[in-house]
C-alpha cells in the first residue's frame, strides 16, 4: 500500500529504537527536527529572491520569510504556516518546501514563524495566525502586487492554523481566495479508522501527536472549541474555497476527508486530493521521493484554478 519509494523510510522508522515520548527535551526535539529537514532538503529550488521580514503584531514580533518566484505572475500571495505538531518547526525546516511551492505555483509565499508550545500554549499560535492574516491583508502591497489575492496554506498543525484563520477571516470580512490544507490535524481526539490503521510505523507516531497536543493545549480542556477542533465547527458557510490534500497511509487521512465533507455540507467549494501510497509529511520528501514532486505540481495547478476562478 505504501509507495515503493517510501518503503525504505517506513522500514527504517519501524526498526529504529523508540525512546520514551517525553525522554527528549523540547530543544533536543527541535534540533532533531531541523536535522531531519536538512537531510531531506536536497537541492534548493531556484527562486528570484528570499527575504526574512519581521512583522510587528500588537506589540510582539514574528519572523517571516518572503519567497518571490523567478516567473512571478503577481496573482496571489500565499501565507504559509509550517507543520510540527505545534511544538517544533520553523522557517528553516520548511524552507525547501516553500521554495518548491513558490516556484511551481509562480506565486509569492510568506512563511510564518508563529509561537510554539509549550512556552506559548493555545491559543497563542492561533492568535499569531489570525493577527498576521489581518495585518498582511491590510498592507498586501508591502509583500506583493496590491491587486494580489490572498491564500492561506499550511501543512499538518499549520493547516489547523490556516483553516481557523480562514474561518475567523470570514467574520472579519478579510477576503481570501482559497485555503489550502495539507494533511491537516483537526483535533486531539484521534480515534478514526486511519489512526488505527496507520498510527504506528508510518512516519507520524500517533502517541507522539497525542503527547504534543497535551503540550499545545496546556490547561485548555474544551475540545469542542472549533479553534482546537475545526471538525466541531457549526457554521462554515461563506469561508474561502478549499483544497484539502490527504495521504493514503497517513493516520490523519480520515480527518482531512471528514473536514472536506463538512465544508461541502456548508456549501463551500472543495477539492479533495488523495496522494496514493503516501505518508504524512511526504511533500517535504521530494528530494528522495520523486513521485511527491508530481503531487506538488498537481497541487500548484489546483491552486491556480482557485485564483483564476475564485467563485467556482
GURO-918956 format. One record per residue: x, y, z of N, C-alpha, C, CB in turn; residue in one letter. Coordinates in steps of 0.001 Angstrom, whole numbers, plus 500000, padded with zeros to 6 digits. Glycine has a CB too. Example, Ala and Ser with C-alpha at 12.3 -4.5 7.8 and 13.67 -1.06 7.14 Angstrom:
2
513190494310507800512300495500507800513200496700507800511308495527509046A
512850497750507080513670498940507140512900500030507870514084499402505725S
This chain:
312
500825498794500000500000500000500000500860501257500000499067500005501209X
501977501245500761502886502392500758503618502448499425503897502308501936X
503818503654498908504540503828497651505920503178497771504668505341497285X
506360502445496734507647501742496806508823502637497203507943501105495480X
508819503894496747509930504798497074509970505149498559509824506077496250X
508840504970499242508771505298500661509061504110501567507418505851500985X
509057502910501009509223501707501834510511501710502655509197500483500955X
511657502138502108512874502159502948512752503077504161514066502595502115X
512076504198504009511932505142505117510984504586506179511420506502504605X
509905503973505722508953503380506664509610502223507404507678502898505929X
510369501402506676511042500256507311512074500731508333511725499367506243X
512822501765507986513832502289508914513183502838510175514669503384508237X
512030503472510024511337504008511187510872502890512109510149504860510752X
510384501810511517509894500694512334511031499984513060509136499695511463X
512200499983512440513338499280513044514107500140514029514274498798511971X
513850501452514002514575502358514875514070502230516305514439503803514384X
514954502160517292514503502107518691513641503324519021515714502035519654X
512578503085519781511666504158520137511858504558521593510216503738519885X
512528505681521855512704506126523233511368506586523811513747507263523311X
511249506665525112510021507194525716509671508557525136510172507296527240X
508389508798524969507934510007524294508508511267524923506427510072524308X
508553511288526255508962512502526955510449512522527321508138512660528201X
511242511603526731512646511492527141513516512615526586513205510160526701X
513103513247525484513874514349524910513309515688525370513876514268523371X
514202516634525562513746517984525860513175518611524586514908518850526435X
512430519677524749511877520383523597512995520895522691510988521549524058X
514049521420523282515169521919522474515805520789521671516227522588523371X
515955519608522279516522518456521571515613518029520433516748517281522535X
514332518012520673513393517614519621513407518607518463511976517492520189X
513485519878518772513520520887517708514790520776516893513400522291518294X
515897520515517565517158520337516845517107519106515954518326520225517828X
516515518013516460516404516789515671515494517002514463515873515637516539X
514441517767514640513513518050513540514219518871512455512257518806514062X
515027519840512874515797520621511895516807519748511164516518521786512586X
517450518864511901518440517979511286517784517074510252519148517133512358X
516622516532510590515907515685509637515501516480508407514671515060510294X
515065517713508602514702518556507468515900518810506567514123519880507954X
517073519011507161518289519218506377518632517972505562519461519590507296X
518442516790506164518744515540505461517841515357504247518594514346506409X
516617515824504338515643515627503264515601516788502281514273515417503849X
516406517796502505516283519035501762516583518878500274517193520061502349X
517660518210499928518041518111498528518524519452498001516873517608497692X
518559519590496689518992520841496059517902521897496212519329520618494557X
518298523093496599517345524178496787516747524603495451518017525372497475X
515436524727495414514749525190494213515101526655493970513209525005494343X
515381526980492725515747528349492391514525529263492458516384528409490996X
514660530382493141513645531424493163514337532757492910512866531437494521X
513545533768492619514115535083492328514776535687493559513034536024491804X
514092535598494691514658536163495915514010535552497144514489537683495935X
514745535596498250514254535161499557514669536227500551514815533737499961X
513704536708501323513992537790502266513300537527503591513551539149501694X
514063537591504676513482537498506009512914538855506393514535537022507048X
511661538838506861510942540073507183510359539944508582509818540367506137X
510571540942509406509971540964510734508636541693510673510918541637511760X
507600541039511187506256541618511203505899541945512646505202540643510566X
505442543163512879505047543600514221503542543459514359505492545070514493X
503122542726515405501704542466515635501356542811517081501353540983515322X
500630543884517281500147544230518617501255544192519672499030543287519019X
502398544749519317503480544840520272504437543673520300502927545009521586X
504147542588519601505072541460519529505547541325518079504394540131520032X
506635540598517881507191540452516539507199538991516124508610541030516473X
506989538770514848507088537437514262508092537480513122505700536934513763X
508883536413513017509755536260511862508936535688510709510977535344512193X
509148536224509534508533535675508335509592535616507242507304536527507885X
509296534880506196510242534765505079509455534857503774511057533419505153X
509834535824502949509133536073501694509891535457500531508944537578501469X
509192534606499759509758533953498588509117534553497334509538532406498646X
509952535016496423509480535560495154509963534634494047509987537031494931X
509057534015493290509481533082492235510096533819491058508295532241491755X
510857533094490281511528533697489123510515534268488139512418532663488417X
509437533520487898508415533976486950507143534352487704508115532881485890X
507279535257488637506174535713489476505025536228488615506649536810490443X
503864535582488748502698536019487980501917537115488692501786534843487704X
502290537410489934501720538525490704500222538381490932501994539833489997X
499733537144490893498297536923491087497922536683492530497842535762490263X
498872536150493314498500535759494667499690535837495604497920534353494675X
499366536044496879500318535932497967499807534833498889500499537299498730X
500661533846499148500286532711499978500902532874501365500736531377499327X
500058532908502400500543532866503775500699531407504159499574533614504757X
501927531012504502502201529594504772502539529377506246503357529087503884X
501829528403506855502053528031508250502630526614508295500726528122509078X
503834526499508838504547525219508841503930524215509817506011525442509190X
504184522940509557503777521886510470504805521667511565503546520598509713X
504502520689512437505402520377513535504689520144514851506389521472513699X
503391519747514771502615519370515963502539520497516983503221518139516615X
502625521721516528502508522915517366503701523135518301501255522827518181X
504712522255518265505831522385519212507198522442518525505810521225520188X
507317522005517279508583522057516556508342522689515188509207520635516411X
509439522951514480509345523541513150509614525035513178507977523275512553X
510122525540512047510427526961511927510575527308510444511724527327512721X
511055528495510177511216528912508783512167527999508026511718530345508716X
513218527538508687514239526741508006513761525327507706515498526685508845X
512985524724508599512558523337508372511648523207507159511845522801509601X
510972524287506795510058524239505656510525525137504511508659524646506092X
511791525547504560512334526419503523512315525740502153513759526837503881X
512771524499502090512827523801500798511443523633500200513490522435500956X
510452523294501051509086523114500549508523524435500043508176522537501649X
508735525518500779508219526811500334508864527261499034508440527860501405X
510163526990498879510823527315497616510177526546496455512332526993497699X
509966525268496662509374524440495615507957524901495274509357522974496047X
507162525161496311505783525579496084505725526934495387505022525635497405X
506572527856495807506584529166495180506972529060493709507542530101495915X
507982528240493424508429528065492046507346527419491189509699527222492006X
506715526361491725505709525632490944504435526438490724505366524331491632X
504003527167491755502758527920491634502952529262490956502148528127492991X
504217529729490901504541531061490394503827532130491221504153531185488902X
503717531845492534503106532768493489504124533121494571501824532149494121X
503977534285495139504791534661496286504304533931497534504755536186496502X
505256533487498338504941532808499590505515533623500743505502531353499600X
504709533802501778505181534422503011505041533373504115504373535745503353X
506165532772504483506193531726505502506224532367506888507419530789505301X
505405531863507791505206532492509096505808531622510198503701532736509361X
506613532235511055507155531527512214506355531963513448508699531821512397X
505307531226513722504405531540514830504965530988516147502991530964514560X
504376531412517255504838530966518563504469529497518795504240531850519671X
505375528796519481505228527359519697504973527030521165506470526627519211X
504282525904521367504123525327522696505384524509523008502822524437522783X
505652524224524279504838524558525458505093525951526013505088523556526539X
506109526676525494506357528022526009505144528934525786507603528625525338X
504480528720524659503322529550524293502155528625523930503666530518523093X
501413528148524914500329527208524632499136527885523948499872526544525923X
498195527055523526496948527534522930496356528646523801495931526367522762X
495872529736523167495687529942521724496756530823521074494341530551521478X
497983530833521581498998531761521077499223531623519574500307531540521806X
499377530396519094499645530214517662498443530621516815500018528754517371X
497235530360517324496029530789516613495996532316516538494747530246517315X
496286532971517647496314534435517676497314534973516670496658534943519080X
498498534357516609499503534791515637498986534649514211500794533985515807X
498370533501513920497898533243512561496829534257512145497343531816512452X
495887534506513032494807535439512710495344536863512595493700535373513777X
496199537252513532496730538624513510497596538883512285497539538895514772X
498422537903511898499284538132510735498439538172509462500372537029510630X
497381537378509407496496537434508244495845538813508130495414536339508336X
495320539316509237494702540646509215495708541715508811494105540981510585X
496922541637509372497939542644509098498359542632507638499147542424509984X
498626541448507105499073541348505721497958541763504766499538539918505407X
496720541407505092495595541797504235495475543318504142494283541197504768X
495767544006505255495670545470505248496767546125504419495725545998506664X
497933545482504360499061546107503657499721545118502699500099546638504666X
498890544495501892499394543454500992500422544019500020498240542812500217X
500321545318499707501283545935498798502703545935499313500877547327498514X
502891545701500632504247545611501176504921544286500825504213545785502687X
504123543292500446504653541951500203504442541462498768504016540981501156X
503478542048498073503119541556496737502460542684495964502172540314496821X
502008542378494764501260543338493982500004543735494758500899542756492588X
499650545026494796498471545449495570497193544730495174498265546925495414X
497127544234493948495927543537493497495974542029493694495697543831492060X
497044541529494324497178540082494521496103539552495458498565539742495075X
495661538326495188494715537658496069495464536925497175493826536681495276X
494798536755498307495392536079499448494968534614499501495006536787500743X
495931533749499771495669532328500027496288532002501382496259531398498878X
495568531260502216496157530753503456496417529263503266495219531018504697X
497580528823503733498009527453503445498863526947504597498796527379502105X
498783525657504857499635525079505877499634523576505788499197525520507251X
500632522969506445500680521511506495500580521050507941501976520975505839X
499853519956508154499704519328509459499172520334510478501045518744509931X
499916520619511557499451521603512532499266522975511881500441521703513705X
500119523300510916499969524566510215498676524657509428501127524776509296X
498162523508508982496877523506508291495748523844509252496623522147507634X
495876523431510515494897523837511521494865525355511632495222523202512891X
496045525962511728496107527411511835495506528076510597497552527868512033X
495788527510509437495275528089508198493758528053508146495847527358506999X
493172526917508518491717526809508396491003527617509470491288525349508477X
491574527690510675490966528528511715491059529995511321491651528295513085X
492217530402510795492368531785510341491385532100509225493801532041509866X
491171531153508326490234531361507225488810531536507743490297530187506243X
488434530732508739487090530837509297486889532168510015486823529681510256X
487879532590510783487754533854511506487849535039510554488831533961512587X
488579534878509444488675535952508454487318536241507832489686535589507361X
486511535201507670485157535411507146484396536392508036484389534065507049X
484517536231509337483817537098510274484388538513510275483882536513511671X
485652538652509872486305539967509828486206540633508461487760539830510212X
485572539956507515485473540482506154486828540616505482484785541821506168X
487763539722505806489046539662505117488888538727503918490192539174506078X
489155539239502732488947538447501513490075537446501321488841539362500283X
489716536177501197490685535104500949490215534317499729490840534164502205X
491120534103498795490768533374497581490639531881497825491798533626496507X
491458531346498745491448529897498980492150529576500282492117529143497814X
491803528436500845492549527844501950493052526486501463491659527706503259X
494330526238501674494959525013501189495477524255502401496115525318500166X
494902523085502647495165522321503863495847521011503496493854522056504649X
497094520869503904497886519693503553497954518773504763499315520095503077X
497472517558504584497341516546505657497114517191507028498602515660505709X
495950517861507183495714518615508418495458517720509629494541519546508230X
495875518202510795495433517628512060494337518535512589496620517484513093X
493193517956512901491996518761513143491369518524514502490985518486512086X
492160518037515456491650517873516807492423516803517556490172517528516779X
492350516834518894493164515940519716492582514567519988493427516583520991X
491376514277519520490744513008519893491379511811519184489257513058519579X
491615511920517886492418510949517138491881509517517281493870511004517610X
490640509309516838490001507990517002489458507439515683488867508083518019X
489940507920514545489413507483513262489993506133512837489700508529512200X
489413505557511790489913504284511254491353504423510762489010503793510107X
491683505550510119493044505703509602494063505813510734493132506936508701X
493653506343511889494540506362513055494851504943513499493907507158514214X
493835504097513554494045502704513966494902501945512954492696501993514144X
494751502280511682495479501539510651496913502015510482494757501651509335X
497138503333510600498452503882510264499095504669511418498326504777509051X
498578504510512628499049505317513748500419504953514281498087505224514840X
500956503807513876502291503384514308503052502879513087502209502275515419X
504268503392512894505125502867511843504956503492510480504902501446511722X
504216504602510386504011505261509095504409506744509176502532505122508647X
505558507009509742506188508328509808505616509226510910506042509018508481X
504294509274511063503700510056512142503242509105513232502515510924511628X
503877509199514402503502508348515534502364509017516298504725508086516476X
501235508331516403500042508967516949500166509216518443498823508115516671X
500915508380519169501118508653520591501941509923520788501809507462521272X
502922510137519911503696511374519967502802512573519715504840511344518949X
501888512462518751500994513572518450500053513844519624500187513278517177X
499552512792520243498704512990521431499474513728522526498191511629521966X
500715513322522733501553513969523741501738515450523400502928513260523844X
501989515736522120502206517116521705500931517941521823502724517160520276X
499779517324521569498529518048521794498407518459523258497320517186521377X
498871517598524167498856517947525575499721519156525868499311516780526403X
500904519206525241501777520371525408501137521622524808503149520113524757X
500512521454523679499905522575522961498720523160523721499459522129521575X
497840522292524205496625522776524849496858523218526289495569521705524816X
497898522684526926498174523101528297496973522866529197498575524569528335X
496458523917529804495329523800530718493986523930530013495434524843531795X
494004524104528699492754524238527945492111522857527788493011524893526544X
490881522700528217490231521384528219489041521266527277489783521059529599X
488621522377526669487431522339525815487816521905524403486732523723525783X
487657520612524130487992520105522810486892520362521792488278518634522886X
485771520912522223484705521248521281484909522629520665483351521186521977X
485851523383521179486167524694520619486650524501519188487242525438521480X
485984525115518198486396524897516805487788525411516492485420525550515883X
488361526229517346489761526638517150490705525486517492490096527879518019X
490267524591518372491025523390518715490707522277517735490720522940520155X
489427522104517474488950521035516589488033521633515533488207519924517396X
488571522042514398487724522615513347486579521698512919488566522947512148X
486713520387513155485625519471512820484383519717513666486083518040512992X
484513520472514754483378520797515599482702522103515182483820520885517041X
483137522699514113482537523960513655481079523754513293483306524525512448X
480230524677513735478800524555513437478324525544512384477999524746514695X
479243526312511799478870527220510727480109527598509931478172528478511286X
480256527003508766481378527318507886480918527961506580482175526060507588X
479641528306506518479121528915505300479866530207505003477612529182505424X
480310530339503773480956531568503352482443531635503582480337532680504029X
483062530577504128484517530606504253485136530368502881485014529542505279X
486433530600502782487115530514501493487054529105500910488564530950501638X
486964528983499585487056527667498936488328526957499371487021527808497394X
488269525624499388489362524856499984489922523805499037488890524192501252X
491218523589499187491885522410498652492394521634499855493058522786497651X
491973520381499966492401519534501078493214518378500507491174519008501905X
494466518269500947495358517210500484495522516196501605496742517784500040X
495217514936501311495411513869502295496323512806501698494046513246502730X
497009512073502573497874510981502149497210509661502510499280511092502801X
497248508717501602496540507458501789496977506725503063496756506566500583X
498269506750503376498803505988504502499165506895505682500030505195504061X
498309507848505931498510508826506998497439508611508056498466510287506446X
497800508539509344496761508417510366495774509588510363497401508304511726X
496155510726509821495263511887509786494394511939508527496077513155509885X
494489510931507687493742510945506421492250511171506631493956509638505674X
491644510403507517490186510455507674489720511807508208489718509343508607X
490551512473509015490184513798509498490084514780508335491204514297510533X
491059514726507438491034515617506289489832515366505401492298515468505489X
489520514093505175488352513741504359487076514241505036488280512204504131X
486993514061506352485812514500507089485644516013507027485897514046508540X
486763516738507109486651518191507070486238518667505681487976518840507479X
486744518009504652486292518351503301484790518149503182487031517503502244X
484294517061503758482859516808503742482076517851504520482573515443504299X
482633518295505660481958519317506462481875520634505693482693519526507803X
482954520999505022482928522216504210481865522113503118484311522476503583X
481801520987502455480784520783501412479379520897501991480965519409500743X
479192520369503199477888520449503857477430521896503995477942519783505233X
478360522805504219478011524214504372478106524984503054478912524857505407X
478218524265501950478190524898500640479497525513500197477161525932500627X
480601525125500823481912525671500458482515524815499343482868525719501699X
482962525408498245483630524629497189484900523968497734483977525539495975X
485047522672497465486177521913497995486743521013496902485752521074499229X
488063520950496851488741519952496029489554519072496971489655520622494928X
489215517782497006489902516822497870490880516021497021488886515878498593X
492165516100497362493208515395496630493809514331497537494301516378496122X
493745513063497133494348511996497924495613511502497232493350510831498135X
496720511526497954498011511098497425498171509600497681499183511906498071X
498030508829496636498047507368496763499421506871497208497657506710495429X
499419506022498239500645505406498716501535506303499549501408504918497577X
501116507537499784501962508488500502501675508468502001501759509898499950X
502654508970502763502560509026504214502559510486504658503727508245504876X
502308510697505935502321512049506488503701512684506266501963512026508005X
503680513925505816504927514645505600505571514417504248505884514276506643X
504885513734503340505539513339502084505951514530501229504619512448501283X
505267515662501341505612516787500477507004517329500754504600517890500639X
507511517089501957508865517563502270509915516509501955508960517963503740X
509508515438501275510439514358500941510689514278499447509908513025501445X
510407515373498741510508515356497291511899515037496765510078516662496757X
512942515404497518514296515134497045514603513643497030515308515859497914X
513853512863497833514088511419497907512968510606497267514253510998499350X
511815511227497098510648510535496549510113511370495386509538510312497649X
510611511134494175510210511966493043508703512026492820510867511464491803X
507990510964493182506543510974492992505889512095493790505946509629493393X
506506512486494905505958513580495705505996514893494921506739513725497028X
507021515059494079507136516296493309506012516410492290508491516363492605X
505594515282491740504475515298490798503199515759491491504270513907490176X
503054515387492753501875515807493509501942517296493798501754515013494821X
503142517820494055503310519260494228502902519986492952504771519603494604X
503308519454491813502935520066490538501421520075490351503602519324489377X
500762518981490714499312518896490598498643519884491543498829517470490890X
499165519986492752498621520946493715498738522367493181499343520827495066X
499859522690492570500048524027492002498976524331490959501446524153491374X
498643523337490137497593523515489125496257523844489781497457522250488258X
495911523126490843494648523364491532494635524741492197494397522270492576X
495765525168492732495820526492493353495617527581492321497150526696494072X
496154527401491129495948528381490070494482528476489689496783528027488850X
493809527360489664492382527376489342491604528181490375491832525944489263X
491981528052491647491296528800492693491465530305492507491815528382494062X
492649530728492100492925532144491919492254532679490664494423532387491856X
492267531893489613491716532356488341490199532320488322492255531521487206X
489608531389489100488149531263489141487696531125490594487669530042488295X
487901532159491407487647532045492833486205531745493206488059533285493493X
485257532047492322483862531824492658483376530432492321483016532820491965X
484205529650491614483783528329491199483981527318492322484545527898489956X
